[in-house]
Amino acid sequence: MPVKPQSFLEEARSLAEPESTNEIRHRTSINRSYYAAYHHLLETAKRSGFKPPSFSAHAALIEWMMLESSDGRHKKAGKTLREMKKLRVNADYALSSQITHIDTLECLKKASHLIEKLLVSEQASE
C-alpha cells in the first residue's frame, strides 16, 4: 500500500499525544514530522521543475526552495524545512541531548502548518 506524506504526519501526531515523558516517542515523532514535510515539499518542488539528485537530496531540496525557486511560498517553506531538519538530526543522532515534549510539539506544528498552508495555497492557485 502506498504511503503519503500525510501518513507520516498522522503517525507523528499519534506519537506526540498524550503528553508523554517517553523520549523515544518524542524523537520518533520529530523524525516523522520532518519526513511528512520533506515528502510533501519534494512532491511540490517536482511539480515546479525540481529534479532531485541521487545524493544529498534533502540539502538540495532545501537549497532549491530557498534560492532557486521564484515562488515566495517555497522560500519560506525551505527555511522551515531547514529548521526542522536541524531538529530531526538532533533527535536522530545526538543521543546524549534531551528531547522534550515541547520540541516534539514545535516540530509537529511546523510540519502541520507547512503542509496545510502549502496545500491551501496550491489549491487556490489551480
SVG drawing of the C-alpha trace seen along z (x, -y; Angstrom):
<svg xmlns="http://www.w3.org/2000/svg" viewBox="-9 -36 35 38">
<polyline fill="none" stroke="black" stroke-width="0.4" points="0.0,0.0 1.5,-3.4 2.3,-5.8 1.5,-9.5 3.2,-12.4 0.0,-12.9 0.5,-9.3 3.8,-10.4 2.1,-13.4 -0.6,-11.3 1.9,-8.9 3.8,-11.9 0.6,-13.2 -0.1,-9.8 3.4,-9.6 3.1,-13.1 -0.2,-12.5 -0.9,-12.3 1.8,-14.3 4.4,-11.7 7.7,-11.5 8.9,-8.8 11.8,-10.4 12.0,-7.8 8.4,-8.8 9.5,-12.4 12.4,-11.6 10.4,-9.4 7.6,-12.0 10.1,-14.7 11.5,-12.3 8.0,-11.5 7.1,-15.2 10.2,-16.1 9.6,-13.4 6.0,-14.4 7.1,-17.9 10.1,-16.7 8.0,-14.4 5.2,-16.9 7.7,-19.6 9.5,-17.2 6.3,-16.4 5.5,-20.2 9.0,-21.0 9.0,-18.3 5.8,-19.8 7.6,-23.1 10.6,-21.6 12.9,-20.4 14.9,-17.4 16.3,-15.7 19.9,-14.4 20.8,-10.8 22.7,-12.1 22.2,-14.9 18.6,-15.1 17.5,-16.8 20.1,-19.6 19.4,-20.0 15.6,-20.4 16.1,-23.0 18.6,-24.9 16.3,-24.8 13.4,-26.0 15.3,-28.8 17.5,-30.0 16.3,-28.8 12.5,-28.7 10.9,-32.0 7.9,-31.2 7.9,-33.1 6.0,-30.3 8.7,-27.9 11.4,-30.2 9.5,-30.2 8.9,-26.5 12.6,-25.9 13.6,-27.9 11.1,-26.0 12.3,-22.6 15.9,-23.6 14.8,-24.4 13.0,-21.1 16.0,-19.2 18.1,-20.5 15.6,-19.3 15.4,-15.9 19.2,-15.4 19.4,-16.3 16.6,-13.8 18.1,-11.1 21.8,-11.4 22.5,-13.5 21.6,-10.7 23.1,-12.5 20.9,-15.6 17.5,-15.7 14.5,-15.9 11.3,-17.2 7.6,-17.2 7.9,-20.9 10.5,-20.1 8.1,-17.4 5.1,-19.8 7.3,-22.5 8.3,-20.2 4.8,-18.8 3.3,-22.3 5.8,-23.4 5.1,-20.3 1.3,-20.7 1.5,-24.4 3.8,-23.9 1.7,-21.1 -1.7,-22.7 -0.6,-26.2 1.0,-24.9 -2.0,-22.6 -4.4,-25.5 -2.2,-27.9 -1.6,-25.3 -5.4,-24.5 -6.2,-28.2 -3.7,-28.7 -5.2,-25.8"/>
</svg>
